């Protein structure tokens, strides 16, 4: 059984923050709740339920924390819309998280379906999220939108209230910095 002392909790915060940024950039969820509160609540829930964690690898820890974060985010969205039950909105949330997972898989490289490969890719999320934290905010948002979320440059420019040329430059410079920070990673074509 995992112990709280076995985990370096700060190591996971950049990943959860990056996932929150991704949610905030998604028009379906923009500006619904505070990111630091959501990340903190997810970490606290993980600590409180550590006895339920059955994995052994870093990748399994990442997957478990992502699931806790996902559930916390869904709870927050539901709280924000309390009394306004809408099955389509619940489906939209599930779809958004499924799309997010698929995009992360694309960013992390080919998936041959092997569980050990999935664990390795999930482990790489931690250094990727830490590297993304080192980008300037506008670069991070542009890279998230275009590279991770698959938003076209024109739509990203509109969403970020910048010109297409500006967004293209932000993405290019962001990817250049990520390439220096993560020399073994090759970003996919958007």
Secondary structure as GFF3:
##gff-version 3
##sequence-region A 1 190
A	DSSP	three_ten_helix	4	6	.	.	.	ID=ss1
A	DSSP	alpha_helix	10	25	.	.	.	ID=ss2
A	DSSP	alpha_helix	35	48	.	.	.	ID=ss3
A	DSSP	three_ten_helix	50	52	.	.	.	ID=ss4
A	DSSP	alpha_helix	58	80	.	.	.	ID=ss5
A	DSSP	alpha_helix	87	108	.	.	.	ID=ss6
A	DSSP	alpha_helix	115	133	.	.	.	ID=ss7
A	DSSP	alpha_helix	137	143	.	.	.	ID=ss8
A	DSSP	pi_helix	144	148	.	.	.	ID=ss9
A	DSSP	alpha_helix	153	160	.	.	.	ID=ss10
A	DSSP	alpha_helix	164	181	.	.	.	ID=ss11
###
